[in-house]
Amino acid sequence: MPKEQYRNIHLRSETDSRLDEMHAEMCKVFTNPARIRIMNFLREGEKSVGELAEALGAAQPTVSKHLTAMRDRAVLASRKEGATVYYRVANRKVLKAFDLIRAALVESLREGALLVRGRR
């Protein structure tokens, strides 16, 4: 194998590895149901930390920790206006991924319900 071709394969492997790491980190942020609810609240647009805390029925410091984790993984973007911090979904394609996962889960639940009914 020529050196140039080997080098390109090696670079692609490094890029793929980094992408895999980033993918895993982004997915880790969604292991908490509150964070999934936050994403769904933010579908409608930007919200303040206080608005999100009220919508979740959770303490503001708890919500802030979730938001910081999501922002640190580039899932959310934020802006500050005076003392208020507003959050929004950084890339709407993440919501499309959420929708696909949700659709797959709904299909699985329906199939499971049909199997249960078929056994009776």
Biopython code that builds the backbone (N, CA, C, O; Angstrom):
import numpy as np
from Bio.PDB.StructureBuilder import StructureBuilder

atoms = [
    (1, "MET", "N", (0.847, -1.176, 0.000)),
    (1, "MET", "CA", (0.000, 0.000, 0.000)),
    (1, "MET", "C", (0.900, 1.248, 0.000)),
    (1, "MET", "O", (1.828, 1.342, 0.803)),
    (2, "PRO", "N", (0.627, 2.198, -0.893)),
    (2, "PRO", "CA", (1.436, 3.425, -0.925)),
    (2, "PRO", "C", (1.294, 4.213, 0.378)),
    (2, "PRO", "O", (0.254, 4.179, 1.035)),
    (3, "LYS", "N", (2.374, 4.925, 0.735)),
    (3, "LYS", "CA", (2.384, 5.683, 1.993)),
    (3, "LYS", "C", (1.232, 6.678, 2.073)),
    (3, "LYS", "O", (0.604, 6.812, 3.123)),
    (4, "GLU", "N", (0.948, 7.374, 0.978)),
    (4, "GLU", "CA", (-0.124, 8.383, 0.969)),
    (4, "GLU", "C", (-1.486, 7.743, 1.276)),
    (4, "GLU", "O", (-2.271, 8.284, 2.055)),
    (5, "GLN", "N", (-1.752, 6.608, 0.666)),
    (5, "GLN", "CA", (-3.026, 5.917, 0.905)),
    (5, "GLN", "C", (-3.111, 5.451, 2.363)),
    (5, "GLN", "O", (-4.160, 5.573, 2.995)),
    (6, "TYR", "N", (-2.011, 4.919, 2.890)),
    (6, "TYR", "CA", (-1.974, 4.499, 4.289)),
    (6, "TYR", "C", (-2.235, 5.679, 5.222)),
    (6, "TYR", "O", (-2.990, 5.566, 6.188)),
    (7, "ARG", "N", (-1.600, 6.814, 4.920)),
    (7, "ARG", "CA", (-1.779, 8.012, 5.747)),
    (7, "ARG", "C", (-3.242, 8.466, 5.719)),
    (7, "ARG", "O", (-3.782, 8.832, 6.763)),
    (8, "ASN", "N", (-3.895, 8.453, 4.553)),
    (8, "ASN", "CA", (-5.305, 8.849, 4.452)),
    (8, "ASN", "C", (-6.210, 7.917, 5.246)),
    (8, "ASN", "O", (-7.156, 8.370, 5.890)),
    (9, "ILE", "N", (-5.928, 6.632, 5.205)),
    (9, "ILE", "CA", (-6.717, 5.674, 5.993)),
    (9, "ILE", "C", (-6.538, 5.957, 7.471)),
    (9, "ILE", "O", (-7.500, 5.938, 8.238)),
    (10, "HIS", "N", (-5.295, 6.220, 7.868)),
    (10, "HIS", "CA", (-5.010, 6.514, 9.273)),
    (10, "HIS", "C", (-5.719, 7.792, 9.713)),
    (10, "HIS", "O", (-6.294, 7.827, 10.801)),
    (11, "LEU", "N", (-5.689, 8.845, 8.888)),
    (11, "LEU", "CA", (-6.376, 10.102, 9.223)),
    (11, "LEU", "C", (-7.882, 9.886, 9.321)),
    (11, "LEU", "O", (-8.526, 10.413, 10.228)),
    (12, "ARG", "N", (-8.443, 9.121, 8.398)),
    (12, "ARG", "CA", (-9.873, 8.839, 8.439)),
    (12, "ARG", "C", (-10.218, 8.096, 9.720)),
    (12, "ARG", "O", (-11.240, 8.375, 10.348)),
    (13, "SER", "N", (-9.384, 7.170, 10.102)),
    (13, "SER", "CA", (-9.608, 6.414, 11.323)),
    (13, "SER", "C", (-9.602, 7.332, 12.547)),
    (13, "SER", "O", (-10.434, 7.184, 13.442)),
    (14, "GLU", "N", (-8.658, 8.283, 12.581)),
    (14, "GLU", "CA", (-8.602, 9.231, 13.695)),
    (14, "GLU", "C", (-9.846, 10.119, 13.720)),
    (14, "GLU", "O", (-10.395, 10.390, 14.787)),
    (15, "THR", "N", (-10.287, 10.566, 12.555)),
    (15, "THR", "CA", (-11.482, 11.399, 12.466)),
    (15, "THR", "C", (-12.706, 10.606, 12.903)),
    (15, "THR", "O", (-13.535, 11.100, 13.668)),
    (16, "ASP", "N", (-12.814, 9.380, 12.416)),
    (16, "ASP", "CA", (-13.942, 8.529, 12.804)),
    (16, "ASP", "C", (-13.946, 8.280, 14.305)),
    (16, "ASP", "O", (-14.998, 8.311, 14.943)),
    (17, "SER", "N", (-12.772, 8.035, 14.862)),
    (17, "SER", "CA", (-12.677, 7.795, 16.303)),
    (17, "SER", "C", (-13.139, 9.016, 17.084)),
    (17, "SER", "O", (-13.875, 8.892, 18.063)),
    (18, "ARG", "N", (-12.710, 10.187, 16.653)),
    (18, "ARG", "CA", (-13.124, 11.426, 17.333)),
    (18, "ARG", "C", (-14.631, 11.629, 17.203)),
    (18, "ARG", "O", (-15.296, 12.019, 18.163)),
    (19, "LEU", "N", (-15.164, 11.362, 16.015)),
    (19, "LEU", "CA", (-16.611, 11.478, 15.820)),
    (19, "LEU", "C", (-17.363, 10.489, 16.713)),
    (19, "LEU", "O", (-18.393, 10.831, 17.293)),
    (20, "ASP", "N", (-16.851, 9.280, 16.819)),
    (20, "ASP", "CA", (-17.469, 8.278, 17.695)),
    (20, "ASP", "C", (-17.479, 8.758, 19.145)),
    (20, "ASP", "O", (-18.470, 8.595, 19.856)),
    (21, "GLU", "N", (-16.368, 9.350, 19.573)),
    (21, "GLU", "CA", (-16.297, 9.878, 20.942)),
    (21, "GLU", "C", (-17.313, 11.001, 21.156)),
    (21, "GLU", "O", (-18.010, 11.037, 22.169)),
    (22, "MET", "N", (-17.385, 11.914, 20.189)),
    (22, "MET", "CA", (-18.333, 13.028, 20.297)),
    (22, "MET", "C", (-19.777, 12.521, 20.308)),
    (22, "MET", "O", (-20.614, 13.014, 21.064)),
    (23, "HIS", "N", (-20.054, 11.531, 19.460)),
    (23, "HIS", "CA", (-21.389, 10.933, 19.396)),
    (23, "HIS", "C", (-21.770, 10.328, 20.743)),
    (23, "HIS", "O", (-22.871, 10.543, 21.248)),
    (24, "ALA", "N", (-20.844, 9.572, 21.309)),
    (24, "ALA", "CA", (-21.098, 8.944, 22.610)),
    (24, "ALA", "C", (-21.323, 9.995, 23.691)),
    (24, "ALA", "O", (-22.221, 9.844, 24.519)),
    (25, "GLU", "N", (-20.526, 11.050, 23.694)),
    (25, "GLU", "CA", (-20.690, 12.121, 24.690)),
    (25, "GLU", "C", (-22.046, 12.804, 24.544)),
    (25, "GLU", "O", (-22.703, 13.099, 25.542)),
    (26, "MET", "N", (-22.467, 13.055, 23.307)),
    (26, "MET", "CA", (-23.759, 13.691, 23.105)),
    (26, "MET", "C", (-24.884, 12.769, 23.594)),
    (26, "MET", "O", (-25.843, 13.224, 24.218)),
    (27, "CYS", "N", (-24.754, 11.481, 23.305)),
    (27, "CYS", "CA", (-25.796, 10.547, 23.739)),
    (27, "CYS", "C", (-25.837, 10.411, 25.260)),
    (27, "CYS", "O", (-26.911, 10.250, 25.839)),
    (28, "LYS", "N", (-24.684, 10.475, 25.906)),
    (28, "LYS", "CA", (-24.631, 10.373, 27.370)),
    (28, "LYS", "C", (-25.470, 11.453, 28.043)),
    (28, "LYS", "O", (-26.060, 11.228, 29.099)),
    (29, "VAL", "N", (-25.516, 12.612, 27.427)),
    (29, "VAL", "CA", (-26.231, 13.733, 28.033)),
    (29, "VAL", "C", (-27.734, 13.443, 28.117)),
    (29, "VAL", "O", (-28.443, 14.079, 28.897)),
    (30, "PHE", "N", (-28.216, 12.499, 27.329)),
    (30, "PHE", "CA", (-29.654, 12.204, 27.307)),
    (30, "PHE", "C", (-30.027, 10.985, 28.142)),
    (30, "PHE", "O", (-31.087, 10.394, 27.932)),
    (31, "THR", "N", (-29.173, 10.603, 29.083)),
    (31, "THR", "CA", (-29.491, 9.463, 29.938)),
    (31, "THR", "C", (-30.415, 9.836, 31.083)),
    (31, "THR", "O", (-30.823, 8.971, 31.858)),
    (32, "ASN", "N", (-30.747, 11.102, 31.198)),
    (32, "ASN", "CA", (-31.629, 11.576, 32.265)),
    (32, "ASN", "C", (-32.947, 12.042, 31.638)),
    (32, "ASN", "O", (-32.928, 12.903, 30.759)),
    (33, "PRO", "N", (-34.089, 11.499, 32.067)),
    (33, "PRO", "CA", (-35.375, 11.894, 31.481)),
    (33, "PRO", "C", (-35.665, 13.396, 31.571)),
    (33, "PRO", "O", (-36.358, 13.940, 30.711)),
    (34, "ALA", "N", (-35.149, 14.065, 32.591)),
    (34, "ALA", "CA", (-35.374, 15.513, 32.710)),
    (34, "ALA", "C", (-34.739, 16.237, 31.526)),
    (34, "ALA", "O", (-35.283, 17.233, 31.048)),
    (35, "ARG", "N", (-33.614, 15.757, 31.056)),
    (35, "ARG", "CA", (-32.944, 16.398, 29.926)),
    (35, "ARG", "C", (-33.731, 16.192, 28.636)),
    (35, "ARG", "O", (-33.748, 17.065, 27.769)),
    (36, "ILE", "N", (-34.371, 15.057, 28.514)),
    (36, "ILE", "CA", (-35.231, 14.816, 27.347)),
    (36, "ILE", "C", (-36.434, 15.754, 27.397)),
    (36, "ILE", "O", (-36.846, 16.300, 26.374)),
    (37, "ARG", "N", (-36.993, 15.936, 28.588)),
    (37, "ARG", "CA", (-38.116, 16.878, 28.727)),
    (37, "ARG", "C", (-37.667, 18.307, 28.412)),
    (37, "ARG", "O", (-38.404, 19.066, 27.784)),
    (38, "ILE", "N", (-36.472, 18.666, 28.842)),
    (38, "ILE", "CA", (-35.931, 19.991, 28.522)),
    (38, "ILE", "C", (-35.878, 20.178, 27.004)),
    (38, "ILE", "O", (-36.303, 21.209, 26.483)),
    (39, "MET", "N", (-35.360, 19.185, 26.311)),
    (39, "MET", "CA", (-35.293, 19.282, 24.846)),
    (39, "MET", "C", (-36.681, 19.483, 24.254)),
    (39, "MET", "O", (-36.858, 20.279, 23.331)),
    (40, "ASN", "N", (-37.655, 18.769, 24.779)),
    (40, "ASN", "CA", (-39.010, 18.907, 24.245)),
    (40, "ASN", "C", (-39.601, 20.285, 24.553)),
    (40, "ASN", "O", (-40.331, 20.836, 23.730)),
    (41, "PHE", "N", (-39.300, 20.842, 25.712)),
    (41, "PHE", "CA", (-39.763, 22.200, 26.017)),
    (41, "PHE", "C", (-39.108, 23.220, 25.089)),
    (41, "PHE", "O", (-39.722, 24.224, 24.729)),
    (42, "LEU", "N", (-37.874, 22.960, 24.709)),
    (42, "LEU", "CA", (-37.141, 23.905, 23.874)),
    (42, "LEU", "C", (-37.483, 23.790, 22.384)),
    (42, "LEU", "O", (-36.984, 24.570, 21.573)),
    (43, "ARG", "N", (-38.325, 22.829, 22.025)),
    (43, "ARG", "CA", (-38.784, 22.720, 20.635)),
    (43, "ARG", "C", (-39.465, 24.005, 20.189)),
    (43, "ARG", "O", (-39.334, 24.440, 19.045)),
    (44, "GLU", "N", (-40.190, 24.591, 21.117)),
    (44, "GLU", "CA", (-40.974, 25.797, 20.811)),
    (44, "GLU", "C", (-40.094, 27.033, 20.686)),
    (44, "GLU", "O", (-40.544, 28.065, 20.187)),
    (45, "GLY", "N", (-38.868, 26.942, 21.126)),
    (45, "GLY", "CA", (-37.958, 28.072, 21.048)),
    (45, "GLY", "C", (-37.250, 28.299, 22.364)),
    (45, "GLY", "O", (-37.366, 27.518, 23.309)),
    (46, "GLU", "N", (-36.535, 29.362, 22.392)),
    (46, "GLU", "CA", (-35.700, 29.742, 23.525)),
    (46, "GLU", "C", (-36.521, 29.930, 24.803)),
    (46, "GLU", "O", (-37.629, 30.466, 24.783)),
    (47, "LYS", "N", (-35.938, 29.470, 25.916)),
    (47, "LYS", "CA", (-36.582, 29.628, 27.225)),
    (47, "LYS", "C", (-35.521, 29.986, 28.259)),
    (47, "LYS", "O", (-34.351, 29.626, 28.129)),
    (48, "SER", "N", (-35.960, 30.697, 29.282)),
    (48, "SER", "CA", (-35.041, 31.029, 30.376)),
    (48, "SER", "C", (-34.938, 29.847, 31.328)),
    (48, "SER", "O", (-35.762, 28.933, 31.307)),
    (49, "VAL", "N", (-33.916, 29.887, 32.156)),
    (49, "VAL", "CA", (-33.725, 28.839, 33.161)),
    (49, "VAL", "C", (-34.953, 28.778, 34.066)),
    (49, "VAL", "O", (-35.433, 27.692, 34.390)),
    (50, "GLY", "N", (-35.455, 29.924, 34.467)),
    (50, "GLY", "CA", (-36.638, 29.971, 35.331)),
    (50, "GLY", "C", (-37.860, 29.353, 34.678)),
    (50, "GLY", "O", (-38.604, 28.615, 35.324)),
    (51, "GLU", "N", (-38.074, 29.648, 33.406)),
    (51, "GLU", "CA", (-39.214, 29.067, 32.682)),
    (51, "GLU", "C", (-39.096, 27.548, 32.608)),
    (51, "GLU", "O", (-40.078, 26.825, 32.778)),
    (52, "LEU", "N", (-37.889, 27.082, 32.353)),
    (52, "LEU", "CA", (-37.679, 25.632, 32.276)),
    (52, "LEU", "C", (-37.858, 24.971, 33.639)),
    (52, "LEU", "O", (-38.433, 23.887, 33.730)),
    (53, "ALA", "N", (-37.370, 25.612, 34.697)),
    (53, "ALA", "CA", (-37.528, 25.060, 36.047)),
    (53, "ALA", "C", (-39.008, 24.954, 36.395)),
    (53, "ALA", "O", (-39.449, 23.951, 36.957)),
    (54, "GLU", "N", (-39.764, 25.980, 36.063)),
    (54, "GLU", "CA", (-41.207, 25.960, 36.347)),
    (54, "GLU", "C", (-41.908, 24.868, 35.541)),
    (54, "GLU", "O", (-42.746, 24.142, 36.075)),
    (55, "ALA", "N", (-41.571, 24.754, 34.268)),
    (55, "ALA", "CA", (-42.191, 23.746, 33.408)),
    (55, "ALA", "C", (-41.879, 22.332, 33.884)),
    (55, "ALA", "O", (-42.725, 21.441, 33.798)),
    (56, "LEU", "N", (-40.659, 22.130, 34.389)),
    (56, "LEU", "CA", (-40.249, 20.805, 34.873)),
    (56, "LEU", "C", (-40.713, 20.529, 36.298)),
    (56, "LEU", "O", (-40.741, 19.381, 36.742)),
    (57, "GLY", "N", (-41.080, 21.604, 37.016)),
    (57, "GLY", "CA", (-41.414, 21.433, 38.430)),
    (57, "GLY", "C", (-40.191, 21.050, 39.227)),
    (57, "GLY", "O", (-40.268, 20.243, 40.153)),
    (58, "ALA", "N", (-39.057, 21.633, 38.866)),
    (58, "ALA", "CA", (-37.787, 21.295, 39.516)),
    (58, "ALA", "C", (-37.113, 22.569, 40.022)),
    (58, "ALA", "O", (-37.428, 23.674, 39.579)),
    (59, "ALA", "N", (-36.196, 22.395, 40.944)),
    (59, "ALA", "CA", (-35.448, 23.526, 41.486)),
    (59, "ALA", "C", (-34.534, 24.108, 40.408)),
    (59, "ALA", "O", (-33.968, 23.380, 39.592)),
    (60, "GLN", "N", (-34.405, 25.413, 40.423)),
    (60, "GLN", "CA", (-33.597, 26.101, 39.415)),
    (60, "GLN", "C", (-32.141, 25.633, 39.401)),
    (60, "GLN", "O", (-31.583, 25.462, 38.317)),
    (61, "PRO", "N", (-31.494, 25.417, 40.563)),
    (61, "PRO", "CA", (-30.105, 24.927, 40.514)),
    (61, "PRO", "C", (-29.977, 23.549, 39.839)),
    (61, "PRO", "O", (-28.997, 23.283, 39.144)),
    (62, "THR", "N", (-30.963, 22.692, 40.049)),
    (62, "THR", "CA", (-30.952, 21.365, 39.416)),
    (62, "THR", "C", (-31.070, 21.502, 37.906)),
    (62, "THR", "O", (-30.339, 20.857, 37.154)),
    (63, "VAL", "N", (-31.995, 22.347, 37.470)),
    (63, "VAL", "CA", (-32.191, 22.562, 36.037)),
    (63, "VAL", "C", (-30.937, 23.194, 35.432)),
    (63, "VAL", "O", (-30.530, 22.832, 34.328)),
    (64, "SER", "N", (-30.333, 24.123, 36.141)),
    (64, "SER", "CA", (-29.111, 24.767, 35.652)),
    (64, "SER", "C", (-27.999, 23.750, 35.425)),
    (64, "SER", "O", (-27.252, 23.864, 34.454)),
    (65, "LYS", "N", (-27.877, 22.762, 36.303)),
    (65, "LYS", "CA", (-26.856, 21.722, 36.133)),
    (65, "LYS", "C", (-27.110, 20.915, 34.859)),
    (65, "LYS", "O", (-26.184, 20.616, 34.105)),
    (66, "HIS", "N", (-28.376, 20.568, 34.632)),
    (66, "HIS", "CA", (-28.732, 19.839, 33.404)),
    (66, "HIS", "C", (-28.398, 20.688, 32.175)),
    (66, "HIS", "O", (-27.803, 20.197, 31.216)),
    (67, "LEU", "N", (-28.780, 21.948, 32.214)),
    (67, "LEU", "CA", (-28.558, 22.838, 31.073)),
    (67, "LEU", "C", (-27.077, 23.018, 30.787)),
    (67, "LEU", "O", (-26.664, 23.031, 29.627)),
    (68, "THR", "N", (-26.285, 23.156, 31.825)),
    (68, "THR", "CA", (-24.835, 23.310, 31.656)),
    (68, "THR", "C", (-24.233, 22.065, 31.003)),
    (68, "THR", "O", (-23.409, 22.172, 30.095)),
    (69, "ALA", "N", (-24.643, 20.895, 31.464)),
    (69, "ALA", "CA", (-24.148, 19.646, 30.872)),
    (69, "ALA", "C", (-24.515, 19.567, 29.400)),
    (69, "ALA", "O", (-23.714, 19.123, 28.577)),
    (70, "MET", "N", (-25.719, 19.993, 29.069)),
    (70, "MET", "CA", (-26.171, 19.940, 27.676)),
    (70, "MET", "C", (-25.452, 20.985, 26.821)),
    (70, "MET", "O", (-25.121, 20.724, 25.665)),
    (71, "ARG", "N", (-25.218, 22.143, 27.380)),
    (71, "ARG", "CA", (-24.493, 23.190, 26.651)),
    (71, "ARG", "C", (-23.033, 22.777, 26.442)),
    (71, "ARG", "O", (-22.472, 23.004, 25.370)),
    (72, "ASP", "N", (-22.424, 22.178, 27.454)),
    (72, "ASP", "CA", (-21.028, 21.749, 27.353)),
    (72, "ASP", "C", (-20.826, 20.696, 26.270)),
    (72, "ASP", "O", (-19.724, 20.561, 25.739)),
    (73, "ARG", "N", (-21.851, 19.968, 25.945)),
    (73, "ARG", "CA", (-21.764, 18.942, 24.895)),
    (73, "ARG", "C", (-22.338, 19.445, 23.574)),
    (73, "ARG", "O", (-22.608, 18.657, 22.667)),
    (74, "ALA", "N", (-22.524, 20.759, 23.470)),
    (74, "ALA", "CA", (-22.971, 21.430, 22.239)),
    (74, "ALA", "C", (-24.374, 21.029, 21.795)),
    (74, "ALA", "O", (-24.716, 21.161, 20.620)),
    (75, "VAL", "N", (-25.183, 20.542, 22.728)),
    (75, "VAL", "CA", (-26.581, 20.220, 22.430)),
    (75, "VAL", "C", (-27.415, 21.493, 22.506)),
    (75, "VAL", "O", (-28.335, 21.694, 21.713)),
    (76, "LEU", "N", (-27.088, 22.339, 23.458)),
    (76, "LEU", "CA", (-27.793, 23.596, 23.653)),
    (76, "LEU", "C", (-26.832, 24.770, 23.466)),
    (76, "LEU", "O", (-25.618, 24.646, 23.628)),
    (77, "ALA", "N", (-27.416, 25.898, 23.124)),
    (77, "ALA", "CA", (-26.675, 27.162, 23.071)),
    (77, "ALA", "C", (-27.357, 28.094, 24.065)),
    (77, "ALA", "O", (-28.541, 27.934, 24.362)),
    (78, "SER", "N", (-26.616, 29.058, 24.573)),
    (78, "SER", "CA", (-27.198, 29.971, 25.555)),
    (78, "SER", "C", (-26.813, 31.403, 25.245)),
    (78, "SER", "O", (-25.851, 31.672, 24.525)),
    (79, "ARG", "N", (-27.584, 32.308, 25.804)),
    (79, "ARG", "CA", (-27.248, 33.726, 25.739)),
    (79, "ARG", "C", (-27.716, 34.344, 27.047)),
    (79, "ARG", "O", (-28.672, 33.878, 27.668)),
    (80, "LYS", "N", (-27.040, 35.377, 27.442)),
    (80, "LYS", "CA", (-27.362, 36.048, 28.695)),
    (80, "LYS", "C", (-27.921, 37.430, 28.395)),
    (80, "LYS", "O", (-27.373, 38.180, 27.587)),
    (81, "GLU", "N", (-29.016, 37.749, 29.058)),
    (81, "GLU", "CA", (-29.639, 39.066, 28.946)),
    (81, "GLU", "C", (-29.828, 39.585, 30.363)),
    (81, "GLU", "O", (-30.748, 39.165, 31.065)),
    (82, "GLY", "N", (-28.968, 40.486, 30.780)),
    (82, "GLY", "CA", (-28.981, 40.930, 32.170)),
    (82, "GLY", "C", (-28.582, 39.762, 33.050)),
    (82, "GLY", "O", (-27.538, 39.144, 32.840)),
    (83, "ALA", "N", (-29.420, 39.458, 34.045)),
    (83, "ALA", "CA", (-29.142, 38.338, 34.947)),
    (83, "ALA", "C", (-29.795, 37.040, 34.468)),
    (83, "ALA", "O", (-29.622, 35.993, 35.092)),
    (84, "THR", "N", (-30.538, 37.104, 33.374)),
    (84, "THR", "CA", (-31.279, 35.942, 32.886)),
    (84, "THR", "C", (-30.516, 35.242, 31.775)),
    (84, "THR", "O", (-30.012, 35.877, 30.849)),
    (85, "VAL", "N", (-30.442, 33.903, 31.886)),
    (85, "VAL", "CA", (-29.800, 33.098, 30.844)),
    (85, "VAL", "C", (-30.893, 32.367, 30.083)),
    (85, "VAL", "O", (-31.776, 31.749, 30.678)),
    (86, "TYR", "N", (-30.824, 32.443, 28.773)),
    (86, "TYR", "CA", (-31.778, 31.782, 27.886)),
    (86, "TYR", "C", (-31.072, 30.656, 27.148)),
    (86, "TYR", "O", (-29.911, 30.778, 26.757)),
    (87, "TYR", "N", (-31.798, 29.550, 26.964)),
    (87, "TYR", "CA", (-31.255, 28.390, 26.260)),
    (87, "TYR", "C", (-32.112, 28.062, 25.059)),
    (87, "TYR", "O", (-33.320, 28.302, 25.040)),
    (88, "ARG", "N", (-31.452, 27.506, 24.056)),
    (88, "ARG", "CA", (-32.139, 27.042, 22.848)),
    (88, "ARG", "C", (-31.395, 25.809, 22.332)),
    (88, "ARG", "O", (-30.244, 25.570, 22.699)),
    (89, "VAL", "N", (-32.055, 25.040, 21.488)),
    (89, "VAL", "CA", (-31.433, 23.879, 20.869)),
    (89, "VAL", "C", (-30.383, 24.392, 19.884)),
    (89, "VAL", "O", (-30.679, 25.228, 19.030)),
    (90, "ALA", "N", (-29.175, 23.896, 20.008)),
    (90, "ALA", "CA", (-28.066, 24.376, 19.171)),
    (90, "ALA", "C", (-28.211, 23.938, 17.716)),
    (90, "ALA", "O", (-27.867, 24.683, 16.799)),
    (91, "ASN", "N", (-28.718, 22.732, 17.513)),
    (91, "ASN", "CA", (-28.875, 22.206, 16.155)),
    (91, "ASN", "C", (-30.196, 21.437, 16.100)),
    (91, "ASN", "O", (-30.360, 20.426, 16.783)),
    (92, "ARG", "N", (-31.116, 21.911, 15.303)),
    (92, "ARG", "CA", (-32.461, 21.318, 15.232)),
    (92, "ARG", "C", (-32.440, 19.866, 14.753)),
    (92, "ARG", "O", (-33.419, 19.144, 14.946)),
    (93, "LYS", "N", (-31.352, 19.428, 14.138)),
    (93, "LYS", "CA", (-31.265, 18.040, 13.682)),
    (93, "LYS", "C", (-31.289, 17.077, 14.864)),
    (93, "LYS", "O", (-31.701, 15.926, 14.714)),
    (94, "VAL", "N", (-30.855, 17.529, 16.031)),
    (94, "VAL", "CA", (-30.912, 16.682, 17.227)),
    (94, "VAL", "C", (-32.371, 16.349, 17.538)),
    (94, "VAL", "O", (-32.678, 15.236, 17.964)),
    (95, "LEU", "N", (-33.263, 17.306, 17.326)),
    (95, "LEU", "CA", (-34.688, 17.045, 17.559)),
    (95, "LEU", "C", (-35.226, 16.018, 16.570)),
    (95, "LEU", "O", (-36.098, 15.224, 16.921)),
    (96, "LYS", "N", (-34.723, 16.023, 15.349)),
    (96, "LYS", "CA", (-35.125, 15.005, 14.376)),
    (96, "LYS", "C", (-34.693, 13.620, 14.852)),
    (96, "LYS", "O", (-35.431, 12.645, 14.711)),
    (97, "ALA", "N", (-33.490, 13.546, 15.417)),
    (97, "ALA", "CA", (-33.008, 12.272, 15.956)),
    (97, "ALA", "C", (-33.903, 11.827, 17.107)),
    (97, "ALA", "O", (-34.239, 10.647, 17.217)),
    (98, "PHE", "N", (-34.287, 12.767, 17.962)),
    (98, "PHE", "CA", (-35.208, 12.466, 19.066)),
    (98, "PHE", "C", (-36.514, 11.897, 18.519)),
    (98, "PHE", "O", (-37.034, 10.906, 19.032)),
    (99, "ASP", "N", (-37.031, 12.530, 17.480)),
    (99, "ASP", "CA", (-38.302, 12.093, 16.898)),
    (99, "ASP", "C", (-38.209, 10.681, 16.333)),
    (99, "ASP", "O", (-39.146, 9.893, 16.465)),
    (100, "LEU", "N", (-37.083, 10.361, 15.704)),
    (100, "LEU", "CA", (-36.892, 9.011, 15.170)),
    (100, "LEU", "C", (-36.822, 7.977, 16.288)),
    (100, "LEU", "O", (-37.413, 6.902, 16.185)),
    (101, "ILE", "N", (-36.104, 8.303, 17.347)),
    (101, "ILE", "CA", (-36.012, 7.381, 18.487)),
    (101, "ILE", "C", (-37.385, 7.180, 19.106)),
    (101, "ILE", "O", (-37.775, 6.054, 19.411)),
    (102, "ARG", "N", (-38.119, 8.277, 19.292)),
    (102, "ARG", "CA", (-39.460, 8.198, 19.881)),
    (102, "ARG", "C", (-40.372, 7.339, 19.007)),
    (102, "ARG", "O", (-41.113, 6.501, 19.523)),
    (103, "ALA", "N", (-40.325, 7.539, 17.690)),
    (103, "ALA", "CA", (-41.147, 6.760, 16.772)),
    (103, "ALA", "C", (-40.799, 5.267, 16.864)),
    (103, "ALA", "O", (-41.690, 4.417, 16.846)),
    (104, "ALA", "N", (-39.512, 4.958, 16.962)),
    (104, "ALA", "CA", (-39.093, 3.560, 17.091)),
    (104, "ALA", "C", (-39.612, 2.965, 18.396)),
    (104, "ALA", "O", (-40.044, 1.812, 18.422)),
    (105, "LEU", "N", (-39.574, 3.741, 19.480)),
    (105, "LEU", "CA", (-40.080, 3.261, 20.768)),
    (105, "LEU", "C", (-41.589, 3.017, 20.723)),
    (105, "LEU", "O", (-42.078, 2.013, 21.242)),
    (106, "VAL", "N", (-42.316, 3.935, 20.104)),
    (106, "VAL", "CA", (-43.772, 3.783, 19.985)),
    (106, "VAL", "C", (-44.095, 2.528, 19.181)),
    (106, "VAL", "O", (-44.981, 1.759, 19.552)),
    (107, "GLU", "N", (-43.375, 2.322, 18.079)),
    (107, "GLU", "CA", (-43.583, 1.111, 17.276)),
    (107, "GLU", "C", (-43.320, -0.145, 18.100)),
    (107, "GLU", "O", (-44.084, -1.107, 18.025)),
    (108, "SER", "N", (-42.255, -0.140, 18.877)),
    (108, "SER", "CA", (-41.935, -1.299, 19.713)),
    (108, "SER", "C", (-43.032, -1.551, 20.741)),
    (108, "SER", "O", (-43.411, -2.698, 20.978)),
    (109, "LEU", "N", (-43.538, -0.492, 21.348)),
    (109, "LEU", "CA", (-44.618, -0.649, 22.327)),
    (109, "LEU", "C", (-45.874, -1.211, 21.671)),
    (109, "LEU", "O", (-46.533, -2.092, 22.223)),
    (110, "ARG", "N", (-46.197, -0.697, 20.492)),
    (110, "ARG", "CA", (-47.378, -1.195, 19.774)),
    (110, "ARG", "C", (-47.218, -2.662, 19.407)),
    (110, "ARG", "O", (-48.140, -3.459, 19.582)),
    (111, "GLU", "N", (-46.038, -3.012, 18.894)),
    (111, "GLU", "CA", (-45.787, -4.403, 18.534)),
    (111, "GLU", "C", (-45.869, -5.303, 19.755)),
    (111, "GLU", "O", (-46.408, -6.407, 19.686)),
    (112, "GLY", "N", (-45.333, -4.830, 20.870)),
    (112, "GLY", "CA", (-45.408, -5.600, 22.111)),
    (112, "GLY", "C", (-46.839, -5.786, 22.571)),
    (112, "GLY", "O", (-47.214, -6.862, 23.036)),
    (113, "ALA", "N", (-47.647, -4.730, 22.443)),
    (113, "ALA", "CA", (-49.061, -4.815, 22.826)),
    (113, "ALA", "C", (-49.797, -5.790, 21.915)),
    (113, "ALA", "O", (-50.650, -6.545, 22.382)),
    (114, "LEU", "N", (-49.483, -5.784, 20.637)),
    (114, "LEU", "CA", (-50.127, -6.716, 19.704)),
    (114, "LEU", "C", (-49.730, -8.151, 20.029)),
    (114, "LEU", "O", (-50.564, -9.053, 19.953)),
    (115, "LEU", "N", (-48.477, -8.374, 20.386)),
    (115, "LEU", "CA", (-48.027, -9.713, 20.754)),
    (115, "LEU", "C", (-48.737, -10.199, 21.996)),
    (115, "LEU", "O", (-49.133, -11.363, 22.071)),
    (116, "VAL", "N", (-48.905, -9.318, 22.980)),
    (116, "VAL", "CA", (-49.581, -9.691, 24.222)),
    (116, "VAL", "C", (-51.036, -10.055, 23.920)),
    (116, "VAL", "O", (-51.548, -11.058, 24.417)),
    (117, "ARG", "N", (-51.696, -9.229, 23.101)),
    (117, "ARG", "CA", (-53.089, -9.506, 22.747)),
    (117, "ARG", "C", (-53.219, -10.817, 21.978)),
    (117, "ARG", "O", (-54.194, -11.550, 22.144)),
    (118, "GLY", "N", (-52.245, -11.099, 21.150)),
    (118, "GLY", "CA", (-52.273, -12.322, 20.350)),
    (118, "GLY", "C", (-52.092, -13.575, 21.178)),
    (118, "GLY", "O", (-52.498, -14.656, 20.752)),
    (119, "ARG", "N", (-51.498, -13.460, 22.345)),
    (119, "ARG", "CA", (-51.278, -14.616, 23.233)),
    (119, "ARG", "C", (-52.513, -14.983, 24.013)),
    (119, "ARG", "O", (-52.630, -16.107, 24.500)),
    (120, "ARG", "N", (-53.429, -14.059, 24.139)),
    (120, "ARG", "CA", (-54.626, -14.335, 24.953)),
    (120, "ARG", "C", (-55.602, -15.204, 24.259)),
    (120, "ARG", "O", (-56.653, -15.521, 24.817)),
]
sb = StructureBuilder()
sb.init_structure("model")
sb.init_model(0)
sb.init_chain("A")
sb.init_seg("    ")
for serial, (resi, resn, name, xyz) in enumerate(atoms, 1):
    if name == "N":
        sb.init_residue(resn, " ", resi, " ")
    sb.init_atom(name, np.array(xyz, "f"), 0.0, 1.0, " ", f" {name:<3s}", serial, name[0])
structure = sb.get_structure()
